[in-house]
């Protein structure tokens, strides 16, 4: 430091003052009274004596002393004044014994405004101290939908549990997510707080060394991204060297936090000629490519997994000269990391995980094995190291709804859904829009097969319903007729149409894309995470009509199918209203794919609700916690 600290501090203050004046900015300390004149305060809360980060002490409570300091809290009053003498005396006290007396301050939006002790703050900022003791009163703004207010309320909840005021968040949901990642219920005990502070210290040091301060996010957001990859226990055991290495591995996940639109949608595959592809590929090596499929259940017990198993078999048959496949059943959160490492050791260079519950551990393995391409069958998941894929089943559901709306005699149709997750709500609403398209009186009665107390026969009888949209297909073990759209009378089901997942076509085109290099070029072109969301135009979705559908309705479906494939018709077009009467899409406009993907509302002609997570059977909760729409994730009591 300089021989005369006050003179040096005065120079720093004057430089800041002149720079702000030149930029047309207010050159003095911000004044809380002025800030609150434009805000609505709900209440005050006595916080008491706490250690306050000096970087968060940004202003003064009233105008009284504001013009004695530049905006950076450095003094601007000349040498020889009483102010300068007192500042110098405090400086000497800091050097000899340290400033101990707490200041008095208001906290507003996690920033501190001094009531008493401005010079103490100034001296400690000059000496680059980290914190200062303060007796704090919190001014709490009235809650609103303003993003900054919502972020602050999330911070207060985090602060209540942890007592920490040194960590901030700029993305909604991250404060709550960090609490979940640590996994400590209620207030943190001393051991949890000590462990977390160690993590925060070493992470922050490594993050800043890697240039993290240049990113437009807070340290809390970056830590959430990091711990989404490496869980709390693993992070807790890391050495300082580990943090440096692991941050570099997970850097793209951290950068993803800066993206407003985190997921880039690939709506159609690039055309690749298989003949040209193989002539390019085969001369290079005769070694076969290994592709692994990981299933959360066995194909015999799940129609969803069975559809993917048919796709795997189709893929192996189609590329018998190039590809071998591996399939592993009953992969869950407990064994997935081991299974992933096993199939990689067996040579798998491409891995398809058929379930969102595999995402977290798959992300970690993808970070550690960048040479392996890992894809997860789910929707709306923003991870740079893993690509996700799904199919636009809502296109087939729209056509299925048209058939149901044409054939129902009493304008009532049942729709049986399973998980209230992203993609499912679009299917329901597309079906309802299709029914309304041909029958404006049609009502779609929604039921959930994963809801506690589910009884389909009772539901149909109570509502006098005979036309039902149910699961999309059946498994070999369960030869029920209750799939697709069917007419149900007594205990007899007459099948009408079946939406079809052509996963074999999807996997064929995806492998072609990878082997031809298109997959890699998409990665270079897109800074965001990629989600493949292909539909009828790609051949991955279809609809099959049975002979029980009237000929005229079949012709209508065939015509509409061609128009959807050609891009002339889209299910979500024109004025669309939700159950509450809100306008969700404007006249003469097509709904954006992102809005379709993120639907958390039901169409106006749907009778039913999106269930909250505590309304579901235990087996469904894990999936909904990961990929459920926001309404489904909330407890039903609000």
C-alpha positions in Angstrom: 0.0 0.0 0.0 1.0 3.7 -0.4 2.7 5.5 2.5 -0.3 7.7 2.8 -3.4 5.4 2.4 -5.8 8.3 2.3 -4.0 10.0 -0.6 -4.0 6.7 -2.6 -7.7 6.0 -1.8 -8.5 9.6 -2.8 -6.8 9.1 -6.2 -8.8 5.9 -6.8 -12.0 7.6 -5.8 -11.5 10.6 -8.1 -10.7 8.3 -11.0 -13.9 6.5 -10.5 -15.8 9.8 -10.1 -14.4 11.2 -13.4 -15.0 8.0 -15.3 -18.6 7.8 -14.3 -19.2 11.4 -15.1 -17.7 10.9 -18.5 -20.1 7.9 -19.1 -23.1 10.0 -17.9 -23.5 7.9 -14.8 -24.3 8.9 -11.2 -20.8 9.3 -9.7 -21.7 8.9 -6.0 -22.8 6.1 -3.8 -26.3 4.7 -4.7 -28.9 5.7 -2.1 -31.4 3.2 -0.9 -34.1 5.8 -0.3 -34.0 6.7 -4.0 -34.1 3.1 -5.0 -37.1 2.3 -2.8 -39.0 5.2 -4.1 -39.7 3.1 -7.1 -40.3 -0.2 -5.3 -43.1 -1.6 -3.2 -41.8 -3.0 0.1 -43.9 -5.8 1.7 -42.2 -6.0 5.1 -38.9 -5.7 7.0 -37.1 -8.6 8.7 -34.5 -8.3 11.4 -31.5 -10.5 10.4 -29.2 -9.5 13.2 -25.4 -9.7 13.3 -23.9 -11.4 10.2 -20.7 -11.3 8.2 -21.5 -9.4 5.0 -19.4 -9.8 1.7 -17.9 -6.4 1.1 -18.5 -6.7 -2.7 -22.2 -6.8 -1.9 -22.0 -3.5 0.1 -22.9 -1.1 -2.7 -24.4 2.1 -1.2 -25.7 4.1 1.6 -29.1 4.3 3.2 -29.7 8.1 2.9 -28.2 11.0 1.1 -26.3 12.2 4.2 -22.8 11.0 3.3 -23.2 9.8 -0.3 -21.2 12.8 -1.8 -18.2 12.0 0.4 -17.6 8.9 -1.7 -17.3 7.9 -5.3 -19.5 5.0 -6.4 -16.8 2.5 -5.5 -16.8 3.7 -1.9 -13.5 5.4 -2.2 -13.3 8.9 -0.6 -13.4 12.1 -2.7 -13.1 14.7 0.1 -9.8 16.6 0.1 -7.0 16.0 2.5 -7.2 18.2 5.7 -10.9 17.8 6.2 -12.3 16.2 9.3 -13.6 13.4 7.1 -10.1 12.7 5.8 -8.7 12.7 9.4 -11.3 10.1 10.6 -10.7 7.9 7.5 -7.0 7.9 8.2 -7.5 7.1 11.9 -9.7 4.1 10.9 -7.0 3.0 8.4 -4.4 3.0 11.1 -6.7 1.0 13.4 -7.2 -1.6 10.6 -3.4 -2.0 10.2 -2.8 -2.3 14.0 -5.7 -4.2 15.4 -8.3 -4.6 12.7 -11.7 -2.9 12.5 -14.0 -4.8 14.7 -17.1 -2.7 15.3 -20.0 -3.9 13.1 -21.7 -1.5 10.7 -25.5 -1.1 10.6 -27.1 -1.7 7.2 -30.2 -2.5 5.2 -30.2 -5.4 2.9 -32.4 -5.1 -0.3 -32.2 -7.7 -3.1 -29.1 -9.1 -1.6 -27.2 -5.8 -1.7 -26.3 -3.8 1.4 -26.8 -0.1 2.1 -25.0 1.4 5.0 -26.9 3.2 7.8 -23.9 3.6 10.0 -20.3 2.9 9.2 -19.6 4.2 5.7 -16.0 5.0 6.4 -15.4 1.6 7.9 -16.7 0.1 4.6 -14.5 2.4 2.6 -11.3 1.6 4.6 -11.9 -2.2 4.4 -12.7 -2.0 0.6 -9.4 -0.1 0.2 -7.5 -2.9 1.9 -9.4 -5.4 -0.2 -11.0 -7.2 2.8 -13.5 -9.9 2.0 -16.2 -9.1 4.5 -17.4 -6.9 7.3 -19.6 -7.6 10.4 -23.0 -5.9 10.1 -26.3 -5.6 12.0 -28.7 -6.1 9.1 -32.4 -5.4 8.5 -33.8 -6.9 5.3 -36.3 -5.0 3.3 -38.5 -7.5 1.4 -40.1 -6.4 -1.8 -43.7 -7.4 -2.6 -43.7 -10.6 -4.7 -44.4 -10.2 -8.4 -43.7 -12.0 -11.7 -40.7 -9.8 -12.3 -37.7 -12.1 -12.8 -35.4 -10.3 -10.4 -38.0 -10.4 -7.7 -38.6 -14.1 -8.2 -34.8 -14.7 -8.1 -34.6 -12.8 -4.9 -37.4 -14.9 -3.3 -35.6 -18.0 -4.3 -32.4 -16.6 -2.8 -34.2 -15.9 0.5 -35.3 -19.5 0.7 -31.8 -20.7 0.1 -30.4 -18.2 2.6 -32.9 -19.4 5.2 -31.8 -23.0 4.9 -28.0 -22.3 4.6 -27.4 -18.9 6.2 -25.2 -18.2 3.2 -25.2 -14.7 1.6 -22.0 -15.1 -0.4 -23.5 -17.1 -3.3 -25.9 -15.7 -5.9 -28.0 -17.0 -8.8 -29.1 -15.4 -12.1 -31.2 -18.3 -13.4 -34.6 -19.2 -11.9 -34.7 -22.5 -10.2 -31.0 -22.8 -9.5 -31.2 -21.9 -5.9 -33.7 -24.7 -5.2 -31.7 -27.0 -7.5 -28.6 -26.5 -5.4 -30.4 -27.4 -2.2 -31.6 -30.6 -3.9 -28.1 -31.4 -5.1 -26.7 -31.1 -1.6 -29.6 -33.2 -0.3 -29.9 -31.8 3.2 -33.4 -31.3 4.5 -34.2 -28.2 6.5 -31.5 -26.0 7.9 -27.9 -27.0 7.3 -25.9 -28.2 10.2 -22.3 -27.1 10.9 -20.8 -30.1 9.1 -22.9 -29.6 6.0 -22.0 -25.9 6.0 -18.3 -26.6 6.5 -18.3 -29.1 3.6 -20.2 -26.9 1.3 -18.0 -23.8 2.0 -14.9 -25.9 1.2 -16.5 -26.9 -2.1 -17.5 -23.3 -2.8 -14.0 -22.1 -2.0 -12.1 -24.5 -4.3 -14.7 -24.4 -7.0 -14.6 -20.6 -7.1 -10.9 -20.5 -7.3 -10.7 -23.0 -10.2 -13.7 -21.4 -11.9 -12.1 -17.9 -11.8 -8.8 -19.4 -13.0 -10.6 -20.8 -16.0 -12.1 -17.4 -16.8 -15.5 -18.0 -15.4 -15.9 -14.4 -14.3 -16.3 -13.4 -17.9 -19.5 -15.5 -18.2 -22.8 -13.6 -17.6 -23.9 -15.9 -14.8 -23.3 -16.0 -11.0 -21.1 -18.5 -9.2 -24.2 -20.3 -7.9 -25.4 -21.0 -11.5 -22.0 -22.4 -12.4 -21.8 -24.6 -9.4 -25.3 -26.0 -10.2 -24.1 -26.9 -13.7 -21.0 -28.5 -12.3 -22.9 -30.6 -9.7 -25.4 -31.7 -12.3 -22.5 -33.6 -13.7 -20.5 -34.6 -10.6 -22.8 -35.2 -7.6 -22.4 -33.7 -4.2 -20.5 -36.6 -2.6 -18.1 -36.8 -5.5 -17.6 -33.0 -5.4 -17.1 -33.1 -1.7 -14.2 -35.5 -2.1 -12.4 -33.5 -4.8 -9.0 -32.1 -4.3 -8.1 -28.6 -5.6 -6.4 -30.3 -8.5 -9.5 -32.3 -9.2 -11.6 -29.1 -9.4 -9.3 -27.7 -12.0 -9.5 -30.9 -14.1 -13.2 -31.5 -13.7 -14.2 -27.9 -14.4 -12.4 -28.2 -17.7 -14.3 -31.4 -18.5 -17.7 -29.9 -17.6 -17.0 -26.5 -19.1 -19.6 -26.7 -21.8 -22.3 -27.5 -19.2 -21.4 -24.3 -17.4 -21.4 -22.3 -20.6 -24.9 -23.8 -21.3 -26.2 -21.8 -18.3 -25.5 -18.6 -20.3 -27.9 -19.6 -23.2 -31.3 -18.2 -23.2 -32.6 -20.9 -25.6 -30.6 -23.9 -24.3 -32.0 -26.5 -26.6 -31.6 -26.4 -30.4 -34.3 -28.5 -32.1 -33.5 -30.5 -35.2 -36.9 -31.1 -36.7 -35.9 -33.3 -39.7 -33.0 -35.5 -40.6 -30.4 -34.6 -43.2 -30.7 -36.9 -46.3 -27.9 -39.4 -46.5 -27.6 -42.1 -49.2 -26.9 -45.4 -47.6 -25.1 -46.7 -50.7 -22.7 -43.8 -50.8 -22.3 -44.0 -47.0 -21.2 -47.7 -47.0 -18.9 -47.2 -49.9 -17.2 -44.5 -47.9 -17.2 -46.3 -44.6 -16.3 -49.9 -45.4 -12.9 -49.4 -47.1 -11.6 -47.7 -44.0 -12.0 -50.7 -41.7 -13.7 -54.1 -41.6 -14.3 -53.8 -37.8 -18.0 -53.5 -36.9 -19.4 -50.6 -35.1 -21.0 -51.4 -31.7 -24.2 -49.6 -30.6 -25.7 -50.1 -27.2 -29.3 -49.8 -26.1 -30.0 -49.4 -22.4 -33.6 -50.2 -21.3 -35.1 -49.3 -17.9 -37.4 -52.3 -18.2 -37.5 -55.5 -20.3 -39.2 -55.3 -23.7 -41.6 -58.1 -22.7 -43.1 -56.0 -19.9 -43.3 -52.5 -21.5 -44.9 -51.4 -24.8 -42.6 -48.4 -24.9 -39.4 -50.5 -24.5 -40.8 -53.1 -26.9 -41.1 -50.4 -29.6 -37.5 -49.5 -29.2 -36.4 -53.1 -29.2 -38.1 -53.5 -32.6 -36.1 -50.5 -33.6 -32.9 -52.1 -32.4 -33.6 -55.3 -34.3 -34.4 -53.4 -37.4 -31.2 -51.4 -37.1 -29.0 -54.5 -36.7 -30.7 -56.2 -39.7 -30.4 -53.1 -41.9 -26.7 -52.6 -41.1 -25.7 -56.2 -40.5 -22.4 -55.7 -42.4 -21.5 -52.6 -40.4 -23.1 -52.7 -36.9 -23.4 -55.0 -33.9 -25.8 -54.0 -31.1 -25.9 -54.6 -27.4 -29.1 -54.4 -25.3 -29.2 -54.3 -21.5 -32.5 -54.5 -19.6 -33.5 -53.2 -16.2 -31.0 -50.3 -16.2 -31.8 -48.0 -13.3 -30.2 -45.2 -11.2 -28.4 -47.8 -9.0 -26.6 -49.6 -11.8 -26.5 -47.3 -14.8 -22.9 -46.0 -14.2 -21.6 -49.5 -14.1 -23.6 -50.5 -17.2 -22.3 -47.6 -19.1 -18.7 -48.3 -18.3 -19.3 -52.0 -19.1 -20.7 -51.3 -22.6 -18.0 -48.8 -23.3 -15.4 -51.5 -22.4 -17.2 -53.8 -24.8 -16.5 -51.3 -27.5 -19.8 -49.3 -27.7 -19.1 -46.0 -29.5 -22.8 -45.0 -29.6 -25.2 -45.5 -26.7 -29.0 -44.9 -26.7 -30.5 -44.6 -23.2 -34.2 -45.2 -23.4 -35.4 -43.2 -20.5 -34.9 -39.8 -18.9 -34.1 -41.4 -15.5 -30.7 -42.4 -17.0 -29.8 -38.8 -17.8 -27.7 -37.7 -14.7 -25.3 -40.6 -14.7 -25.1 -40.7 -18.5 -24.1 -37.0 -18.4 -21.1 -37.8 -16.1 -20.0 -40.7 -18.3 -20.4 -38.5 -21.4 -18.1 -35.8 -19.8 -15.5 -38.5 -19.0 -15.7 -40.2 -22.4 -16.0 -37.5 -25.1 -15.1 -40.2 -27.7 -18.5 -41.9 -27.0 -21.7 -40.5 -28.4 -24.5 -40.9 -25.8 -28.1 -40.0 -26.7 -31.1 -40.1 -24.4 -34.7 -40.6 -25.4 -36.3 -37.6 -23.8 -37.5 -34.1 -24.6 -36.3 -30.6 -23.6 -33.1 -31.5 -21.8 -30.3 -28.9 -22.1 -27.0 -30.8 -21.9 -24.2 -30.2 -24.3 -22.5 -33.5 -23.8 -25.6 -35.6 -24.4 -28.1 -35.2 -27.2 -31.7 -36.1 -26.8 -34.3 -37.4 -29.2 -38.0 -37.9 -29.4 -40.7 -38.1 -32.1 -43.5 -35.7 -32.8 -46.2 -38.2 -31.9 -48.6 -35.3 -31.6 -49.0 -35.3 -35.4 -50.4 -38.9 -35.3 -52.5 -38.0 -32.2 -54.1 -35.1 -34.1 -55.2 -37.5 -36.9 -56.4 -40.0 -34.3 -58.5 -37.3 -32.7 -60.1 -36.5 -36.0 -61.1 -40.2 -36.3 -62.5 -40.2 -32.8 -64.4 -36.9 -33.3 -65.9 -38.2 -36.5 -67.1 -41.5 -35.0 -68.3 -40.6 -31.4 -72.1 -40.7 -31.1 -72.3 -38.6 -27.9 -69.4 -36.2 -28.4 -67.4 -37.9 -25.6 -63.9 -39.4 -26.0 -61.5 -40.7 -23.4 -57.8 -40.1 -23.5 -55.6 -42.3 -21.3 -52.1 -40.8 -20.7 -49.3 -42.2 -18.6 -46.7 -39.8 -17.4 -47.4 -36.0 -17.2 -44.0 -35.2 -18.9 -42.9 -32.9 -21.7 -44.3 -34.2 -25.0 -47.3 -35.9 -23.4 -49.2 -32.7 -23.0 -48.7 -31.9 -26.7 -50.1 -35.3 -27.6 -53.2 -34.7 -25.5 -53.9 -31.3 -26.9 -53.2 -32.3 -30.5 -55.8 -35.1 -30.1 -58.3 -32.7 -28.6 -57.7 -30.2 -31.5 -58.1 -33.0 -34.0 -61.4 -34.1 -32.5 -62.6 -30.4 -32.4 -61.6 -30.0 -36.0 -64.3 -32.3 -37.3 -66.7 -32.1 -34.3 -66.8 -28.8 -32.5 -68.9 -30.4 -29.7 -66.3 -33.0 -28.9 -65.1 -33.3 -25.4 -62.0 -35.2 -24.4 -62.1 -36.8 -21.0 -58.5 -37.1 -19.7 -57.4 -39.9 -17.3 -53.9 -41.0 -16.2 -52.9 -44.6 -15.9 -50.2 -43.7 -13.4 -52.6 -41.8 -11.1 -53.4 -43.5 -7.8 -56.7 -45.4 -7.9 -56.8 -45.6 -11.7 -59.7 -47.8 -12.9 -60.4 -47.4 -16.6 -63.7 -49.3 -16.8 -65.2 -47.3 -13.9 -64.0 -44.0 -15.5 -65.6 -44.9 -18.9 -68.9 -46.1 -17.2 -69.2 -43.0 -15.0 -68.7 -40.7 -18.0 -70.7 -42.7 -20.5 -67.7 -43.0 -22.9 -67.2 -45.6 -25.6 -64.3 -44.2 -27.7 -60.9 -44.4 -26.0 -57.4 -43.4 -27.0 -55.1 -45.6 -24.9 -51.5 -46.9 -25.0 -50.0 -46.7 -28.5 -49.1 -50.4 -28.8 -49.0 -53.7 -26.9 -46.3 -56.1 -25.7 -46.0 -59.7 -26.6 -46.7 -60.7 -23.0 -49.9 -58.6 -22.8 -52.1 -59.3 -25.8 -54.8 -56.8 -24.9 -57.0 -55.2 -27.6 -56.9 -51.9 -25.6 -54.3 -50.0 -27.6 -54.4 -47.1 -30.0 -57.9 -45.7 -30.6 -60.7 -48.2 -30.0 -64.4 -48.5 -29.4 -65.2 -50.1 -26.0 -68.5 -51.7 -25.2 -69.0 -54.1 -22.3 -65.7 -55.8 -22.2 -65.1 -55.8 -26.0 -62.6 -53.5 -27.7 -62.8 -52.8 -31.4 -59.6 -51.3 -32.7 -59.8 -48.3 -35.0 -56.4 -46.7 -35.5 -53.0 -47.2 -34.0 -50.3 -44.5 -33.8 -47.0 -46.0 -34.6 -43.5 -45.3 -33.4 -41.0 -46.3 -36.2 -38.0 -46.2 -34.0 -36.1 -48.4 -36.5 -36.4 -45.6 -39.1 -35.1 -43.1 -36.5 -32.1 -45.3 -35.5 -31.3 -46.0 -39.1 -31.2 -42.3 -40.0 -29.3 -41.4 -36.9 -26.6 -44.0 -37.5 -26.4 -42.8 -41.1 -26.0 -39.3 -39.9 -23.2 -40.3 -37.5 -21.2 -42.4 -40.0 -21.6 -39.8 -42.7 -20.3 -37.0 -40.5 -23.5 -34.9 -40.4 -23.8 -35.5 -36.7 -20.4 -33.9 -36.1 -21.1 -31.0 -38.3 -24.4 -30.2 -36.4 -22.3 -30.0 -33.3 -19.9 -27.5 -34.8 -22.8 -25.4 -36.2 -24.9 -25.3 -33.0 -23.7 -23.7 -29.7 -26.7 -25.1 -27.9 -27.6 -28.6 -26.8 -29.4 -30.6 -29.6 -32.7 -32.3 -29.4 -33.8 -34.4 -32.4 -37.6 -34.1 -32.7 -38.6 -35.9 -35.9 -42.1 -36.6 -37.1 -44.2 -38.0 -39.9 -42.1 -36.3 -42.6 -39.1 -38.4 -41.4 -41.0 -41.6 -41.3 -40.5 -42.1 -37.6 -44.3 -41.6 -36.8 -47.2 -43.1 -38.6 -50.9 -43.9 -38.2 -52.5 -47.1 -39.2 -56.3 -47.3 -39.8 -58.2 -50.5 -39.4 -61.1 -51.7 -41.6 -63.4 -50.6 -38.8 -62.9 -46.9 -39.7 -65.4 -45.7 -42.3 -64.0 -45.2 -45.8 -64.7 -41.5 -45.9 -62.9 -41.0 -42.6 -59.9 -43.0 -43.9 -59.7 -40.9 -47.0 -59.7 -37.8 -44.8 -56.9 -39.2 -42.6 -54.8 -40.2 -45.7 -55.2 -36.7 -47.2 -54.3 -35.0 -43.9 -51.3 -37.3 -43.4 -49.9 -36.3 -46.8 -50.4 -32.6 -46.0 -48.7 -33.0 -42.6 -45.7 -34.8 -44.2 -45.5 -32.0 -46.8 -45.6 -29.3 -44.2 -48.8 -27.8 -45.5 -50.8 -28.5 -42.3 -49.6 -28.4 -38.7 -51.8 -29.5 -35.8 -51.1 -26.4 -33.6 -52.3 -23.6 -35.9 -54.7 -20.6 -35.5 -56.5 -19.5 -32.4 -56.0 -22.0 -29.6 -57.5 -21.5 -26.1 -56.6 -23.3 -22.8 -59.1 -24.6 -20.3 -58.9 -21.2 -18.5 -59.9 -19.4 -21.6 -56.4 -17.9 -22.2 -55.4 -17.4 -25.8 -52.4 -19.7 -26.3 -51.9 -19.2 -30.0 -52.9 -16.4 -32.3 -55.0 -16.5 -35.5 -53.2 -17.3 -38.7 -50.0 -18.3 -36.9 -48.3 -21.7 -36.3 -47.2 -22.4 -32.8 -43.5 -22.4 -32.3 -41.9 -25.9 -31.7 -40.4 -24.7 -28.4 -43.9 -23.7 -27.2 -45.3 -27.1 -28.2 -42.5 -28.9 -26.5 -42.9 -26.9 -23.2 -46.7 -27.2 -23.0 -48.0 -27.2 -19.4 -51.7 -26.4 -20.1 -54.7 -28.3 -21.5 -56.9 -27.4 -24.5 -60.3 -25.9 -23.9 -62.2 -29.0 -24.9 -60.3 -31.3 -22.5 -62.0 -32.4 -19.3 -59.4 -33.2 -16.7 -56.2 -32.0 -15.1 -52.5 -32.5 -15.1 -51.9 -34.5 -11.9 -49.4 -33.3 -9.3 -46.6 -35.6 -8.4 -48.1 -36.7 -5.1 -51.2 -37.9 -7.0 -49.2 -40.5 -8.9 -48.1 -44.0 -8.0 -44.6 -44.4 -6.6 -43.3 -46.0 -9.8 -44.1 -42.8 -11.8 -42.6 -40.2 -9.5 -39.0 -40.6 -10.4 -39.7 -40.0 -14.1 -41.9 -37.0 -13.4 -39.4 -35.5 -11.0 -36.9 -35.5 -13.9 -39.0 -34.6 -16.9 -42.4 -33.6 -15.6 -44.1 -30.4 -16.6 -44.1 -27.8 -13.9 -47.7 -28.4 -12.8 -47.0 -32.1 -12.4 -43.9 -31.4 -10.3 -45.8 -29.3 -7.8 -47.4 -30.9 -4.7 -51.1 -30.9 -5.1 -51.6 -28.7 -2.0 -49.6 -25.9 -3.8 
